[in-house]
Amino acid sequence: MSARIEITPAKPYVDWVLREYIEGSTLHFYSKSELADPGIQWLVPWCQADDMYPARHPKVEVKADPVAAHVNACVGCANADRRARGDRP
């Protein structure tokens, strides 16, 4: 008899939104609730959410505008759908 252990992210996939981080001209997924909270000044992107010492991006450097063509996608955040299923990039 075997048991299946299912790993789920701290927040469901639908609670994250794609935004541009100005410093590196990179696309990351950020938590919608953290973006909406005026008390939070530093954001942790999805790709760093499981790390012991995650990178933190200043909220003022995260653009809410539509994405420009020159922006690169973060590899970890690009695999967000895999992470939502419990896989790791």
Phi and psi restraints in degrees (value plus and minus 20) as a CYANA .aco file:
   2 SER   PHI    -146.2  -106.2
   2 SER   PSI     128.7   168.7
   3 ALA   PHI    -131.7   -91.7
   3 ALA   PSI     121.4   161.4
   4 ARG   PHI    -116.9   -76.9
   4 ARG   PSI     104.6   144.6
   5 ILE   PHI    -119.4   -79.4
   5 ILE   PSI     105.0   145.0
   6 GLU   PHI    -126.4   -86.4
   6 GLU   PSI     106.2   146.2
   7 ILE   PHI    -118.0   -78.0
   7 ILE   PSI     107.6   147.6
   8 THR   PHI    -142.1  -102.1
   8 THR   PSI     126.8   166.8
   9 PRO   PHI     -88.7   -48.7
   9 PRO   PSI     143.0   183.0
  10 ALA   PHI     -80.5   -40.5
  10 ALA   PSI     -55.9   -15.9
  11 LYS   PHI    -146.8  -106.8
  11 LYS   PSI     122.3   162.3
  12 PRO   PHI     -80.7   -40.7
  12 PRO   PSI     135.5   175.5
  13 TYR   PHI     -75.0   -35.0
  13 TYR   PSI     -55.4   -15.4
  14 VAL   PHI     -91.0   -51.0
  14 VAL   PSI     -32.3     7.7
  15 ASP   PHI    -107.0   -67.0
  15 ASP   PSI     -12.9    27.1
  16 TRP   PHI    -137.5   -97.5
  16 TRP   PSI     129.1   169.1
  17 VAL   PHI    -155.3  -115.3
  17 VAL   PSI     125.5   165.5
  18 LEU   PHI    -102.2   -62.2
  18 LEU   PSI     107.0   147.0
  19 ARG   PHI    -160.4  -120.4
  19 ARG   PSI     139.4   179.4
  20 GLU   PHI    -113.1   -73.1
  20 GLU   PSI     108.8   148.8
  21 TYR   PHI    -112.3   -72.3
  21 TYR   PSI      95.3   135.3
  22 ILE   PHI     -81.8   -41.8
  22 ILE   PSI     -62.6   -22.6
  23 GLU   PHI     -72.1   -32.1
  23 GLU   PSI     -67.0   -27.0
  24 GLY   PHI    -128.2   -88.2
  24 GLY   PSI     -12.9    27.1
  25 SER   PHI      26.8    66.8
  25 SER   PSI      32.1    72.1
  26 THR   PHI    -145.7  -105.7
  26 THR   PSI     122.9   162.9
  27 LEU   PHI    -107.3   -67.3
  27 LEU   PSI     112.5   152.5
  28 HIS   PHI    -156.1  -116.1
  28 HIS   PSI     137.5   177.5
  29 PHE   PHI    -109.8   -69.8
  29 PHE   PSI     111.7   151.7
  30 TYR   PHI    -143.6  -103.6
  30 TYR   PSI     132.6   172.6
  31 SER   PHI     -88.1   -48.1
  31 SER   PSI     109.6   149.6
  32 LYS   PHI     -81.9   -41.9
  32 LYS   PSI     -60.5   -20.5
  33 SER   PHI     -87.2   -47.2
  33 SER   PSI     -56.3   -16.3
  34 GLU   PHI     -90.2   -50.2
  34 GLU   PSI     -57.1   -17.1
  35 LEU   PHI     -84.7   -44.7
  35 LEU   PSI     -54.9   -14.9
  36 ALA   PHI    -101.5   -61.5
  36 ALA   PSI     -39.6     0.4
  37 ASP   PHI    -102.2   -62.2
  37 ASP   PSI      94.9   134.9
  38 PRO   PHI     -88.6   -48.6
  38 PRO   PSI     -37.0     3.0
  39 GLY   PHI     -99.6   -59.6
  39 GLY   PSI     -37.1     2.9
  40 ILE   PHI    -112.2   -72.2
  40 ILE   PSI     103.5   143.5
  41 GLN   PHI    -126.3   -86.3
  41 GLN   PSI     -38.6     1.4
  42 TRP   PHI    -142.9  -102.9
  42 TRP   PSI     113.0   153.0
  43 LEU   PHI    -131.6   -91.6
  43 LEU   PSI     121.6   161.6
  44 VAL   PHI    -125.0   -85.0
  44 VAL   PSI      99.6   139.6
  45 PRO   PHI     -91.1   -51.1
  45 PRO   PSI     139.1   179.1
  46 TRP   PHI     -73.5   -33.5
  46 TRP   PSI     -61.2   -21.2
  47 CYS   PHI     -84.8   -44.8
  47 CYS   PSI     -38.0     2.0
  48 GLN   PHI    -129.0   -89.0
  48 GLN   PSI     -21.9    18.1
  49 ALA   PHI     -80.3   -40.3
  49 ALA   PSI     -49.7    -9.7
  50 ASP   PHI    -113.1   -73.1
  50 ASP   PSI     -24.1    15.9
  51 ASP   PHI     -98.4   -58.4
  51 ASP   PSI     130.3   170.3
  52 MET   PHI     -86.8   -46.8
  52 MET   PSI     -60.0   -20.0
  53 TYR   PHI    -143.8  -103.8
  53 TYR   PSI      60.5   100.5
  54 PRO   PHI     -92.9   -52.9
  54 PRO   PSI     134.9   174.9
  55 ALA   PHI     -89.1   -49.1
  55 ALA   PSI     124.5   164.5
  56 ARG   PHI    -143.0  -103.0
  56 ARG   PSI     112.4   152.4
  57 HIS   PHI    -127.9   -87.9
  57 HIS   PSI     112.1   152.1
  58 PRO   PHI     -82.2   -42.2
  58 PRO   PSI     112.9   152.9
  59 LYS   PHI     -78.5   -38.5
  59 LYS   PSI     -52.1   -12.1
  60 VAL   PHI     -88.5   -48.5
  60 VAL   PSI     -35.7     4.3
  61 GLU   PHI    -120.2   -80.2
  61 GLU   PSI      -9.1    30.9
  62 VAL   PHI    -128.2   -88.2
  62 VAL   PSI      97.2   137.2
  63 LYS   PHI    -105.3   -65.3
  63 LYS   PSI     117.9   157.9
  64 ALA   PHI    -117.2   -77.2
  64 ALA   PSI     -23.4    16.6
  65 ASP   PHI     -90.4   -50.4
  65 ASP   PSI     142.2   182.2
  66 PRO   PHI     -76.5   -36.5
  66 PRO   PSI     130.6   170.6
  67 VAL   PHI     -93.4   -53.4
  67 VAL   PSI     116.6   156.6
  68 ALA   PHI    -104.5   -64.5
  68 ALA   PSI     140.3   180.3
  69 ALA   PHI     -90.9   -50.9
  69 ALA   PSI     -42.6    -2.6
  70 HIS   PHI    -103.2   -63.2
  70 HIS   PSI     -19.7    20.3
  71 VAL   PHI    -105.8   -65.8
  71 VAL   PSI     118.6   158.6
  72 ASN   PHI    -114.3   -74.3
  72 ASN   PSI     128.0   168.0
  73 ALA   PHI    -107.9   -67.9
  73 ALA   PSI     118.5   158.5
  74 CYS   PHI     -89.2   -49.2
  74 CYS   PSI     112.7   152.7
  75 VAL   PHI     -83.6   -43.6
  75 VAL   PSI     -62.6   -22.6
  76 GLY   PHI     -84.9   -44.9
  76 GLY   PSI     -62.4   -22.4
  77 CYS   PHI     -93.9   -53.9
  77 CYS   PSI     -48.3    -8.3
  78 ALA   PHI     -85.9   -45.9
  78 ALA   PSI     -45.2    -5.2
  79 ASN   PHI    -114.4   -74.4
  79 ASN   PSI       1.6    41.6
  80 ALA   PHI     -79.6   -39.6
  80 ALA   PSI     -55.0   -15.0
  81 ASP   PHI     -85.4   -45.4
  81 ASP   PSI     -55.0   -15.0
  82 ARG   PHI     -88.3   -48.3
  82 ARG   PSI     -61.1   -21.1
  83 ARG   PHI     -84.8   -44.8
  83 ARG   PSI     -54.5   -14.5
  84 ALA   PHI     -85.1   -45.1
  84 ALA   PSI     -47.7    -7.7
  85 ARG   PHI    -104.9   -64.9
  85 ARG   PSI     -26.1    13.9
  86 GLY   PHI      85.0   125.0
  86 GLY   PSI     -27.8    12.2
  87 ASP   PHI     -96.0   -56.0
  87 ASP   PSI     144.2   184.2
  88 ARG   PHI    -139.3   -99.3
  88 ARG   PSI     123.4   163.4
